[in-house]
Amino acid sequence: GNSGFYLRGRYEVQIEYEPLTSNPPERRIGSIYGRITPKDMPRTPGQWESFDVTLVGRTVTVVRNGVTTIDHQEIEGITGGALDANEGEPGPFYIQGDHTGGLSFRNITVSVPKR
């Protein structure tokens, strides 16, 4: 399967289980598609995975299955499939649904830090 979860409609967290030869590291599971390569972790097709993603401005942290794989790194621009290039503006979350199937999502929670 190949899918993604978009933050503010501009930055894709890649979620995929294609053969490793199909994608370079910056386009594999847990990456910020085409921008940031995550710390390498074992792939677990057929098992639920958890992702905790924190985005503040353009700085992102990704925790996959309890392991920090991207730690406070700046995203240098929008990723493919972005709705627009207005990086300073609020935007929606959305799940990419136009690629190969086989992925399911559950328990999506969005929280905003208290000010």
C-alpha positions in Angstrom: 0.0 0.0 0.0 0.9 3.6 -0.5 -0.8 6.6 1.1 0.0 9.6 3.2 -1.4 11.9 5.8 -1.2 15.7 5.1 -0.5 18.3 7.7 -2.2 21.6 7.0 -2.8 20.3 3.5 0.9 21.0 2.7 3.2 18.5 4.2 2.8 14.7 3.6 3.8 12.2 6.1 4.4 9.2 3.9 2.8 5.9 4.8 3.7 2.9 2.6 4.7 -0.7 2.5 6.0 -1.0 -1.0 9.3 -2.9 -1.7 12.3 -1.0 -0.5 13.6 -0.8 -4.1 10.4 1.1 -5.1 11.3 4.4 -3.2 14.4 6.3 -2.1 14.7 6.8 1.8 13.1 10.3 1.7 9.9 8.7 0.2 9.6 5.7 2.5 7.3 5.1 5.5 7.5 7.9 8.1 9.3 10.4 5.9 8.1 13.9 5.1 7.7 13.0 1.5 10.7 14.0 -0.6 12.0 16.3 2.2 13.1 14.6 5.4 14.3 11.0 5.7 13.3 9.3 9.0 15.5 7.2 11.3 15.3 3.7 9.9 13.0 1.2 11.6 11.9 -2.3 10.8 8.8 -2.4 8.5 5.8 -4.3 9.9 3.3 -4.8 7.1 0.0 -6.3 8.3 0.4 -4.8 11.8 -1.0 -1.5 13.2 1.5 1.3 13.5 1.2 4.4 15.6 2.4 7.9 14.5 2.6 10.9 16.8 3.3 13.9 14.7 4.0 17.4 16.1 4.2 20.4 13.7 5.0 23.8 15.0 5.5 26.4 12.2 7.6 24.3 9.8 9.4 22.3 12.5 8.2 18.6 12.7 8.8 15.7 15.0 7.6 12.3 14.1 7.3 9.4 16.6 6.6 6.0 15.0 5.6 3.2 17.4 7.1 5.1 20.3 10.5 5.8 18.6 11.4 9.3 17.5 12.3 9.0 13.8 12.4 12.7 12.9 13.4 15.1 15.7 12.6 18.8 15.5 13.6 19.2 11.8 12.5 22.1 9.6 10.5 21.2 6.5 12.0 23.2 3.7 8.9 23.8 1.6 5.7 22.1 0.7 5.6 18.5 -0.5 4.0 17.0 -3.7 0.2 17.0 -3.6 0.0 20.2 -1.4 -3.3 22.1 -1.6 -1.4 25.4 -1.8 1.9 27.1 -0.8 0.6 29.3 2.0 2.8 27.8 4.6 2.0 30.4 7.3 -1.7 29.8 7.1 -3.8 27.2 8.9 -4.9 24.3 6.8 -6.7 20.9 6.8 -5.5 17.4 7.6 -6.3 15.0 4.9 -5.6 11.4 4.0 -4.2 10.7 0.5 -6.5 8.2 -1.2 -5.5 8.1 -4.8 -2.6 5.5 -4.6 -2.5 1.8 -4.1 -4.7 0.4 -1.4 -4.2 -1.9 1.5 -3.9 0.7 4.2 -6.4 1.5 6.9 -6.6 4.3 9.5 -8.1 4.3 13.0 -8.0 6.5 16.1 -6.9 9.7 14.5 -6.7 12.4 17.2 -5.9 16.1 16.7 -4.9 18.3 19.6 -3.9 21.9 19.9 -1.5 23.0 22.6 -2.9 25.3 25.3 -1.6 28.8 25.1 
